[in-house]
């Protein structure tokens, strides 16, 4: 009887081995892609995790979230490559299952509650909806269960020590790339403010663009008996009968999403002149933007370099603006402490964090087109390169 069972397993082995290989390559490829696009943009994942915590009314310690983000990204990247290569397959298959058992309920909560527009599972490289993310995770969960079943038919080709060393190299590689991109800028920019893009063009709404559709529920209270009633149309609601009815609330629900431009929240407000966005976009010369979305988190070590750059540009008649979402008293305190002379303007923090993954960072525009950008720590080298490239 035992011999028969072993014989059946031997006959089944090639088929299960092929199925397991195909499934783990598919699963691993998704994890590698997801891990890589976040490896090169660790701040993007940090911002997204902060959004999750804010939606849960939990503290958002920046440094701790950043570290956890980088470790999670590296783990995802390592799991993906290990599954594809078949290294320590049993261990990393169980790691993948645990990963999915944690993330799938979270994505279900995101889909149902919709506290953020997208989960950020593929960074800015591929933005998908929350429900699509949940069903994607269900598919991955099924794949990893099959992979675990087929794992016993897998043939290990490396001994334990080399396997662990290779897996560790995957993890270290991801962390090193993240640290490099954190210090400078992402190696690949998937965001709408990347070099070469024209911001005004990406803000336009076509004439034939679809508009959002809402269904609004109106709640009124009957003054005679105190009961509340919901009306799904203003025509049905007793809005003109103030004697018998009291208006309580209205609740608009989005039933069809309309066209939304890639950039829709970019406005630059000067404390002296108001909205100067169009003025900056129409400037035929270079315009330098020093981006510092939150001055309480701004790295002040290289502010001196920005001050020198401002002095240099001012002599050439180049406009320079610092963009921040901080309050006026915070801006004034920052200016005094760092001896800055450049003008500060107000801009939405989400737009600034999307524009450049640096705090502070430098963005160069010309007639609304992004000509160059760099982390402030690279100012001297980057500006010299910019001058040479643009004959400035």
Secondary structure, DSSP 8 states (H G I E B T S, - for coil): -HHHHHHHHHHHHHHHHHHHHHHHHHHHHHHHHHHHHHHTTHHHHHHHHHHHHHHTT----HHHHHHHHHHHHHHHHHHHHHHHHTTTHHHHHHHHHHHHHHHHHHHHHHHHH-SSS---TTTTTS---HHHHHHHHHHHHHHHHHHHHHGGG----S-HHHHHHHHHHHHHHHHHHHHHHHHS--SS--STTSTT-BHHHHH---TT----EEEEEEEEEETTT--EEEESSTTTS-TT-TTTEEEEEEEEEEEE-----S------EETTTEE-HHHHHH-SSEEEEEE-S-GGG--GGGHHHHHHHHHHHHHTT-EEEEEE-S-HHHHHHHHHHHT--SEEEE--HHHHHHH-S-SSEEEEEETTEEEEEEEGGGHHHHHHHHHHHHT-
